[in-house]
């Protein structure tokens, strides 16, 4: 016997899928806390490496990317290039405590939204 079809969950549809490229779990938790404070209802997935980032672009299908600028062996500028190559429709916000105006402008020119 086939189980009855279920209607799509409207609450799940209202959630934003956010991919966090972040090597520090505490920083990722802080970002999520700030999102909740702002009223953003989100499903977040944190990745740390280039390989996991590329995989998540396809299987998690994020609607927004929050990318740390400094990661071991990987950086925000490379993440922007990869995301634009594979999914140019996904907006990217680079998150960093110390970036500087010149680097921030470079990232905007490279395709970051903020």
Residue pairs with C-beta under 8 A, 6 or more apart in sequence:
14 41
15 41
15 42
15 43
16 40
16 41
16 42
16 43
16 63
16 64
17 42
17 43
17 45
17 60
17 61
17 62
17 63
17 64
18 35
18 42
18 43
18 44
18 45
18 62
18 63
18 64
18 65
18 66
19 44
19 45
19 47
19 53
19 56
19 57
19 60
19 62
19 64
19 65
19 66
20 28
20 31
20 32
20 44
20 45
20 46
20 47
20 65
20 66
21 46
21 47
21 48
21 53
21 65
21 66
21 67
21 68
21 71
21 74
21 76
21 79
22 28
22 31
22 46
22 47
22 48
22 66
22 67
22 68
22 71
22 95
23 48
23 68
23 71
23 72
24 68
25 46
27 68
27 95
28 44
28 46
31 44
31 66
31 95
32 42
32 44
35 42
35 44
45 56
45 60
45 62
47 53
47 55
47 56
48 71
48 72
49 71
49 73
49 74
50 73
50 74
50 78
50 82
53 74
53 79
53 82
54 82
54 86
56 62
57 82
57 83
57 86
57 87
57 90
58 86
62 90
63 90
64 90
64 91
64 92
64 93
65 79
65 83
65 90
65 91
65 92
65 93
66 93
66 95
67 76
67 79
67 80
67 92
67 93
67 94
67 95
67 112
68 76
68 94
68 95
68 96
69 75
69 76
69 77
69 94
69 95
69 96
69 99
69 103
69 107
70 76
70 96
76 94
76 96
76 107
76 112
77 106
77 107
77 110
79 92
80 92
80 94
80 107
80 110
80 111
80 112
81 110
81 111
83 90
83 92
83 111
84 111
88 111
91 113
92 111
92 112
92 113
93 112
93 113
93 114
94 104
94 107
94 112
94 114
99 107
108 114
